[in-house]
Amino acid sequence: WSCASLMVTLHPSLQCLEIVASHLVWPEDFNDDDGYDPVSTNPDPIEPLVCANILCRKSVILRQHLSDPLSLSNQPYGVGQSALILCLEIILQARRYASQSSKFFMSGFELISEFVKIADYGGSDHSMSSEESELVVDSIYPEGCSQKNEDYRSLRQLKKKLKHRVFYRSEQQLKTAISVFLLAQSNLHSVFDGSFPQYFVKAALRHPDEHVRSF
Protein backbone atom coordinates (compact mmCIF):
# COMPACT_ATOMS: atom_id res chain seq x y z
CA TRP A 1 0.00 0.00 0.00
CA SER A 2 2.87 2.37 0.79
CA CYS A 3 4.42 1.62 -2.57
CA ALA A 4 1.10 2.22 -4.37
CA SER A 5 0.58 5.52 -2.55
CA LEU A 6 4.11 6.65 -3.42
CA MET A 7 3.64 5.70 -7.08
CA VAL A 8 0.41 7.71 -7.32
CA THR A 9 1.97 10.68 -5.51
CA LEU A 10 5.05 10.82 -7.71
CA HIS A 11 3.41 9.93 -11.01
CA PRO A 12 -0.40 10.26 -11.06
CA SER A 13 -0.65 9.36 -14.74
CA LEU A 14 -3.47 7.24 -16.09
CA GLN A 15 -1.01 4.46 -16.84
CA CYS A 16 0.11 4.45 -13.21
CA LEU A 17 -3.50 4.36 -11.98
CA GLU A 18 -4.16 1.38 -14.23
CA ILE A 19 -1.16 -0.50 -12.85
CA VAL A 20 -2.12 0.20 -9.22
CA ALA A 21 -5.81 -0.64 -9.64
CA SER A 22 -5.29 -3.76 -11.72
CA HIS A 23 -2.81 -5.27 -9.26
CA LEU A 24 -4.60 -4.29 -6.04
CA VAL A 25 -8.26 -4.59 -7.02
CA TRP A 26 -8.33 -7.11 -9.88
CA PRO A 27 -5.20 -9.25 -9.22
CA GLU A 28 -6.95 -12.43 -10.33
CA ASP A 29 -6.63 -11.19 -13.92
CA PHE A 30 -2.90 -12.02 -13.66
CA ASN A 31 -3.33 -15.59 -12.41
CA ASP A 32 -2.36 -17.09 -15.77
CA ASP A 33 0.56 -14.73 -16.41
CA ASP A 34 4.15 -15.83 -16.00
CA GLY A 35 5.77 -14.67 -12.78
CA TYR A 36 2.51 -14.27 -10.84
CA ASP A 37 1.28 -16.55 -8.08
CA PRO A 38 -2.50 -17.19 -8.09
CA VAL A 39 -4.31 -14.93 -5.64
CA SER A 40 -6.84 -15.98 -3.02
CA THR A 41 -10.27 -17.07 -4.19
CA ASN A 42 -11.77 -15.18 -1.22
CA PRO A 43 -11.01 -11.52 -1.92
CA ASP A 44 -11.19 -8.99 0.88
CA PRO A 45 -13.34 -5.83 0.42
CA ILE A 46 -10.82 -3.85 2.48
CA GLU A 47 -8.26 -3.92 -0.33
CA PRO A 48 -10.37 -2.07 -2.95
CA LEU A 49 -11.48 0.46 -0.31
CA VAL A 50 -7.87 1.21 0.65
CA CYS A 51 -7.03 1.57 -3.03
CA ALA A 52 -9.96 3.99 -3.50
CA ASN A 53 -8.66 6.05 -0.56
CA ILE A 54 -5.21 6.19 -2.15
CA LEU A 55 -6.71 7.49 -5.41
CA CYS A 56 -8.98 10.04 -3.74
CA ARG A 57 -6.95 13.14 -4.60
CA LYS A 58 -7.09 15.98 -7.11
CA SER A 59 -4.08 14.83 -9.11
CA VAL A 60 -5.92 11.57 -9.79
CA ILE A 61 -9.59 12.49 -10.22
CA LEU A 62 -8.88 15.42 -12.54
CA ARG A 63 -7.11 13.04 -14.91
CA GLN A 64 -10.60 12.36 -16.24
CA HIS A 65 -10.22 15.42 -18.45
CA LEU A 66 -7.04 14.30 -20.21
CA SER A 67 -7.05 12.43 -23.48
CA ASP A 68 -4.92 9.44 -22.48
CA PRO A 69 -7.50 6.76 -21.58
CA LEU A 70 -7.08 3.79 -19.29
CA SER A 71 -7.08 0.38 -20.92
CA LEU A 72 -9.10 -1.72 -18.48
CA SER A 73 -11.40 -2.55 -21.37
CA ASN A 74 -12.72 -5.76 -19.82
CA GLN A 75 -14.30 -3.91 -16.92
CA PRO A 76 -18.01 -2.92 -16.81
CA TYR A 77 -19.23 0.57 -17.62
CA GLY A 78 -16.32 1.06 -19.99
CA VAL A 79 -13.75 1.66 -17.27
CA GLY A 80 -11.03 3.53 -19.06
CA GLN A 81 -13.13 6.55 -19.96
CA SER A 82 -11.90 8.46 -16.92
CA ALA A 83 -10.08 8.18 -13.61
CA LEU A 84 -13.36 8.99 -11.84
CA ILE A 85 -15.08 5.99 -13.42
CA LEU A 86 -12.17 3.81 -12.37
CA CYS A 87 -12.42 5.05 -8.76
CA LEU A 88 -16.18 4.42 -8.64
CA GLU A 89 -15.71 0.95 -10.13
CA ILE A 90 -13.21 0.19 -7.35
CA ILE A 91 -15.88 1.01 -4.75
CA LEU A 92 -18.41 -1.18 -6.56
CA GLN A 93 -15.87 -3.99 -6.62
CA ALA A 94 -15.40 -3.69 -2.84
CA ARG A 95 -19.17 -4.04 -2.43
CA ARG A 96 -19.19 -7.16 -4.60
CA TYR A 97 -16.59 -8.70 -2.31
CA ALA A 98 -18.58 -7.98 0.88
CA SER A 99 -21.29 -10.32 2.13
CA GLN A 100 -24.63 -9.01 3.42
CA SER A 101 -23.48 -9.63 6.99
CA SER A 102 -20.21 -7.76 6.51
CA LYS A 103 -19.66 -4.30 7.96
CA PHE A 104 -18.38 -3.36 4.50
CA PHE A 105 -21.74 -4.18 2.89
CA MET A 106 -22.60 -1.22 0.60
CA SER A 107 -19.56 0.72 1.80
CA GLY A 108 -17.78 3.69 0.24
CA PHE A 109 -20.47 6.39 0.45
CA GLU A 110 -18.18 9.01 2.01
CA LEU A 111 -15.59 8.45 -0.71
CA ILE A 112 -18.22 9.02 -3.39
CA SER A 113 -18.93 12.49 -1.95
CA GLU A 114 -15.22 13.29 -2.02
CA PHE A 115 -14.89 12.10 -5.61
CA VAL A 116 -17.79 14.32 -6.72
CA LYS A 117 -16.43 17.30 -4.82
CA ILE A 118 -13.05 16.96 -6.53
CA ALA A 119 -14.49 16.20 -9.97
CA ASP A 120 -16.89 19.16 -10.09
CA TYR A 121 -15.04 21.64 -7.85
CA GLY A 122 -11.41 20.60 -8.13
CA GLY A 123 -10.38 23.41 -10.43
CA SER A 124 -11.24 21.86 -13.78
CA ASP A 125 -13.07 23.77 -16.50
CA HIS A 126 -15.21 20.71 -17.27
CA SER A 127 -18.07 19.11 -15.37
CA MET A 128 -18.61 15.37 -15.13
CA SER A 129 -19.68 13.52 -18.25
CA SER A 130 -23.05 11.79 -18.55
CA GLU A 131 -21.40 8.38 -18.16
CA GLU A 132 -19.62 9.47 -14.99
CA SER A 133 -22.82 11.01 -13.64
CA GLU A 134 -24.80 7.82 -14.22
CA LEU A 135 -22.23 5.74 -12.38
CA VAL A 136 -22.19 8.21 -9.46
CA VAL A 137 -25.96 7.85 -9.09
CA ASP A 138 -25.77 4.06 -9.41
CA SER A 139 -23.12 4.04 -6.68
CA ILE A 140 -25.35 6.07 -4.34
CA TYR A 141 -28.61 4.33 -5.21
CA PRO A 142 -27.60 0.83 -6.39
CA GLU A 143 -31.15 -0.52 -6.10
CA GLY A 144 -32.11 1.65 -9.05
CA CYS A 145 -29.15 0.82 -11.29
CA SER A 146 -29.80 0.39 -15.00
CA GLN A 147 -29.66 -2.94 -16.83
CA LYS A 148 -26.23 -2.18 -18.29
CA ASN A 149 -24.74 -2.34 -14.80
CA GLU A 150 -23.24 -5.79 -14.15
CA ASP A 151 -24.78 -5.77 -10.66
CA TYR A 152 -28.33 -5.27 -12.00
CA ARG A 153 -29.57 -8.83 -11.53
CA SER A 154 -28.06 -9.37 -8.09
CA LEU A 155 -29.30 -6.01 -6.83
CA ARG A 156 -32.80 -6.66 -8.12
CA GLN A 157 -32.80 -9.83 -6.03
CA LEU A 158 -31.56 -7.92 -2.98
CA LYS A 159 -33.88 -4.96 -3.46
CA LYS A 160 -36.27 -5.80 -0.60
CA LYS A 161 -33.43 -6.52 1.78
CA LEU A 162 -31.68 -3.27 0.87
CA LYS A 163 -34.89 -1.29 1.29
CA HIS A 164 -35.52 -2.52 4.83
CA ARG A 165 -31.94 -2.64 6.06
CA VAL A 166 -31.91 0.28 8.50
CA PHE A 167 -28.15 0.64 8.71
CA TYR A 168 -27.82 0.76 4.92
CA ARG A 169 -30.48 3.40 4.26
CA SER A 170 -29.49 5.68 7.10
CA GLU A 171 -26.76 8.22 7.74
CA GLN A 172 -24.18 7.09 5.21
CA GLN A 173 -26.41 6.81 2.17
CA LEU A 174 -28.62 9.82 2.93
CA LYS A 175 -25.72 12.11 3.81
CA THR A 176 -23.98 11.15 0.60
CA ALA A 177 -27.13 11.66 -1.48
CA ILE A 178 -27.72 15.12 0.05
CA SER A 179 -24.08 16.12 -0.29
CA VAL A 180 -23.87 15.01 -3.92
CA PHE A 181 -27.21 16.65 -4.77
CA LEU A 182 -25.93 19.97 -3.38
CA LEU A 183 -22.53 19.64 -5.07
CA ALA A 184 -23.81 18.42 -8.43
CA GLN A 185 -23.36 20.55 -11.50
CA SER A 186 -25.17 20.34 -14.84
CA ASN A 187 -24.66 16.75 -16.06
CA LEU A 188 -24.88 15.14 -12.64
CA HIS A 189 -27.92 17.21 -11.70
CA SER A 190 -29.76 16.20 -14.85
CA VAL A 191 -29.19 12.52 -13.99
CA PHE A 192 -29.83 12.79 -10.25
CA ASP A 193 -32.84 15.14 -10.28
CA GLY A 194 -35.20 12.37 -11.32
CA SER A 195 -34.34 9.97 -8.51
CA PHE A 196 -33.39 12.20 -5.56
CA PRO A 197 -36.90 13.40 -4.54
CA GLN A 198 -38.56 10.01 -5.01
CA TYR A 199 -35.94 7.62 -3.69
CA PHE A 200 -34.35 9.73 -0.99
CA VAL A 201 -36.65 12.52 0.20
CA LYS A 202 -39.95 10.59 0.07
CA ALA A 203 -38.38 7.26 1.05
CA ALA A 204 -36.64 8.80 4.06
CA LEU A 205 -39.86 10.44 5.27
CA ARG A 206 -41.64 7.07 5.10
CA HIS A 207 -38.82 5.11 6.70
CA PRO A 208 -39.70 3.25 9.94
CA ASP A 209 -36.51 4.46 11.65
CA GLU A 210 -37.04 7.85 13.31
CA HIS A 211 -33.33 8.63 12.98
CA VAL A 212 -33.54 8.24 9.19
CA ARG A 213 -36.69 10.38 8.98
CA SER A 214 -34.98 13.18 10.92
CA PHE A 215 -32.66 13.84 8.00
C-alpha positions as a printed NumPy array, in Angstrom:
array([[  0.   ,   0.   ,   0.   ],
       [  2.871,   2.373,   0.793],
       [  4.415,   1.619,  -2.571],
       [  1.1  ,   2.222,  -4.368],
       [  0.578,   5.519,  -2.553],
       [  4.108,   6.653,  -3.424],
       [  3.636,   5.704,  -7.081],
       [  0.406,   7.711,  -7.319],
       [  1.966,  10.681,  -5.514],
       [  5.048,  10.823,  -7.709],
       [  3.413,   9.928, -11.007],
       [ -0.404,  10.257, -11.062],
       [ -0.654,   9.359, -14.737],
       [ -3.471,   7.237, -16.089],
       [ -1.008,   4.46 , -16.844],
       [  0.113,   4.447, -13.211],
       [ -3.499,   4.363, -11.98 ],
       [ -4.162,   1.384, -14.228],
       [ -1.159,  -0.498, -12.845],
       [ -2.119,   0.2  ,  -9.223],
       [ -5.81 ,  -0.638,  -9.636],
       [ -5.29 ,  -3.761, -11.725],
       [ -2.807,  -5.272,  -9.258],
       [ -4.6  ,  -4.295,  -6.043],
       [ -8.265,  -4.594,  -7.023],
       [ -8.329,  -7.11 ,  -9.882],
       [ -5.201,  -9.253,  -9.215],
       [ -6.954, -12.435, -10.332],
       [ -6.626, -11.188, -13.915],
       [ -2.901, -12.018, -13.658],
       [ -3.325, -15.593, -12.408],
       [ -2.36 , -17.092, -15.767],
       [  0.555, -14.727, -16.408],
       [  4.155, -15.831, -15.995],
       [  5.767, -14.673, -12.777],
       [  2.506, -14.272, -10.841],
       [  1.28 , -16.551,  -8.082],
       [ -2.504, -17.193,  -8.091],
       [ -4.315, -14.933,  -5.643],
       [ -6.84 , -15.976,  -3.019],
       [-10.272, -17.066,  -4.194],
       [-11.772, -15.18 ,  -1.218],
       [-11.009, -11.516,  -1.921],
       [-11.189,  -8.988,   0.881],
       [-13.344,  -5.825,   0.421],
       [-10.821,  -3.846,   2.475],
       [ -8.264,  -3.92 ,  -0.328],
       [-10.369,  -2.068,  -2.953],
       [-11.481,   0.457,  -0.306],
       [ -7.874,   1.208,   0.651],
       [ -7.035,   1.568,  -3.035],
       [ -9.963,   3.991,  -3.497],
       [ -8.656,   6.049,  -0.564],
       [ -5.207,   6.19 ,  -2.15 ],
       [ -6.706,   7.489,  -5.415],
       [ -8.979,  10.041,  -3.737],
       [ -6.951,  13.141,  -4.596],
       [ -7.091,  15.983,  -7.115],
       [ -4.081,  14.834,  -9.106],
       [ -5.918,  11.566,  -9.794],
       [ -9.588,  12.493, -10.222],
       [ -8.88 ,  15.415, -12.54 ],
       [ -7.107,  13.04 , -14.913],
       [-10.596,  12.362, -16.242],
       [-10.221,  15.416, -18.454],
       [ -7.037,  14.298, -20.214],
       [ -7.05 ,  12.433, -23.477],
       [ -4.924,   9.442, -22.475],
       [ -7.502,   6.757, -21.582],
       [ -7.077,   3.787, -19.292],
       [ -7.078,   0.376, -20.918],
       [ -9.104,  -1.722, -18.479],
       [-11.403,  -2.55 , -21.373],
       [-12.72 ,  -5.763, -19.823],
       [-14.298,  -3.912, -16.917],
       [-18.009,  -2.917, -16.808],
       [-19.227,   0.571, -17.624],
       [-16.315,   1.056, -19.989],
       [-13.754,   1.655, -17.267],
       [-11.028,   3.529, -19.058],
       [-13.127,   6.546, -19.957],
       [-11.895,   8.457, -16.918],
       [-10.081,   8.183, -13.614],
       [-13.356,   8.991, -11.843],
       [-15.084,   5.985, -13.415],
       [-12.165,   3.811, -12.37 ],
       [-12.423,   5.05 ,  -8.756],
       [-16.175,   4.421,  -8.641],
       [-15.711,   0.953, -10.125],
       [-13.215,   0.19 ,  -7.347],
       [-15.88 ,   1.005,  -4.753],
       [-18.407,  -1.177,  -6.561],
       [-15.868,  -3.99 ,  -6.617],
       [-15.398,  -3.69 ,  -2.842],
       [-19.166,  -4.037,  -2.433],
       [-19.192,  -7.157,  -4.599],
       [-16.593,  -8.705,  -2.306],
       [-18.58 ,  -7.976,   0.878],
       [-21.287, -10.324,   2.132],
       [-24.628,  -9.009,   3.422],
       [-23.476,  -9.628,   6.985],
       [-20.21 ,  -7.76 ,   6.511],
       [-19.661,  -4.296,   7.958],
       [-18.378,  -3.364,   4.502],
       [-21.744,  -4.177,   2.892],
       [-22.597,  -1.223,   0.604],
       [-19.565,   0.72 ,   1.802],
       [-17.779,   3.691,   0.239],
       [-20.467,   6.387,   0.452],
       [-18.183,   9.014,   2.007],
       [-15.588,   8.448,  -0.707],
       [-18.223,   9.024,  -3.394],
       [-18.929,  12.492,  -1.954],
       [-15.22 ,  13.293,  -2.02 ],
       [-14.892,  12.099,  -5.614],
       [-17.787,  14.315,  -6.717],
       [-16.426,  17.303,  -4.817],
       [-13.049,  16.96 ,  -6.526],
       [-14.486,  16.204,  -9.969],
       [-16.885,  19.162, -10.086],
       [-15.041,  21.641,  -7.849],
       [-11.41 ,  20.599,  -8.134],
       [-10.376,  23.406, -10.428],
       [-11.236,  21.859, -13.783],
       [-13.07 ,  23.767, -16.505],
       [-15.214,  20.709, -17.266],
       [-18.071,  19.107, -15.368],
       [-18.614,  15.371, -15.126],
       [-19.682,  13.524, -18.249],
       [-23.05 ,  11.793, -18.553],
       [-21.4  ,   8.38 , -18.157],
       [-19.621,   9.474, -14.987],
       [-22.82 ,  11.007, -13.638],
       [-24.801,   7.821, -14.225],
       [-22.226,   5.745, -12.377],
       [-22.186,   8.208,  -9.456],
       [-25.964,   7.854,  -9.089],
       [-25.774,   4.061,  -9.407],
       [-23.123,   4.045,  -6.675],
       [-25.349,   6.068,  -4.34 ],
       [-28.61 ,   4.33 ,  -5.207],
       [-27.596,   0.83 ,  -6.393],
       [-31.15 ,  -0.518,  -6.105],
       [-32.115,   1.652,  -9.053],
       [-29.152,   0.825, -11.291],
       [-29.8  ,   0.385, -14.997],
       [-29.665,  -2.945, -16.833],
       [-26.226,  -2.178, -18.288],
       [-24.739,  -2.344, -14.804],
       [-23.241,  -5.785, -14.149],
       [-24.785,  -5.772, -10.658],
       [-28.325,  -5.268, -12.001],
       [-29.567,  -8.833, -11.53 ],
       [-28.055,  -9.368,  -8.094],
       [-29.303,  -6.008,  -6.826],
       [-32.798,  -6.663,  -8.122],
       [-32.805,  -9.833,  -6.026],
       [-31.558,  -7.917,  -2.985],
       [-33.875,  -4.958,  -3.459],
       [-36.268,  -5.804,  -0.604],
       [-33.425,  -6.522,   1.78 ],
       [-31.679,  -3.272,   0.868],
       [-34.891,  -1.292,   1.286],
       [-35.517,  -2.52 ,   4.831],
       [-31.941,  -2.643,   6.056],
       [-31.914,   0.282,   8.502],
       [-28.153,   0.645,   8.713],
       [-27.82 ,   0.76 ,   4.925],
       [-30.484,   3.399,   4.264],
       [-29.485,   5.681,   7.1  ],
       [-26.763,   8.22 ,   7.743],
       [-24.182,   7.094,   5.212],
       [-26.413,   6.813,   2.167],
       [-28.617,   9.821,   2.925],
       [-25.72 ,  12.113,   3.813],
       [-23.978,  11.151,   0.597],
       [-27.129,  11.663,  -1.479],
       [-27.725,  15.116,   0.053],
       [-24.077,  16.122,  -0.294],
       [-23.868,  15.005,  -3.919],
       [-27.207,  16.648,  -4.766],
       [-25.928,  19.972,  -3.383],
       [-22.534,  19.64 ,  -5.065],
       [-23.809,  18.423,  -8.428],
       [-23.363,  20.553, -11.504],
       [-25.175,  20.338, -14.842],
       [-24.663,  16.752, -16.056],
       [-24.88 ,  15.135, -12.643],
       [-27.924,  17.211, -11.697],
       [-29.762,  16.195, -14.847],
       [-29.189,  12.516, -13.989],
       [-29.831,  12.793, -10.246],
       [-32.842,  15.142, -10.276],
       [-35.202,  12.374, -11.32 ],
       [-34.339,   9.966,  -8.508],
       [-33.393,  12.198,  -5.559],
       [-36.898,  13.398,  -4.545],
       [-38.556,  10.006,  -5.005],
       [-35.943,   7.622,  -3.685],
       [-34.351,   9.734,  -0.985],
       [-36.655,  12.518,   0.205],
       [-39.95 ,  10.59 ,   0.073],
       [-38.38 ,   7.262,   1.048],
       [-36.643,   8.805,   4.058],
       [-39.859,  10.437,   5.274],
       [-41.637,   7.074,   5.097],
       [-38.816,   5.112,   6.7  ],
       [-39.699,   3.246,   9.944],
       [-36.515,   4.457,  11.648],
       [-37.036,   7.852,  13.308],
       [-33.33 ,   8.627,  12.977],
       [-33.537,   8.242,   9.195],
       [-36.691,  10.377,   8.98 ],
       [-34.978,  13.18 ,  10.922],
       [-32.656,  13.841,   8.004]])
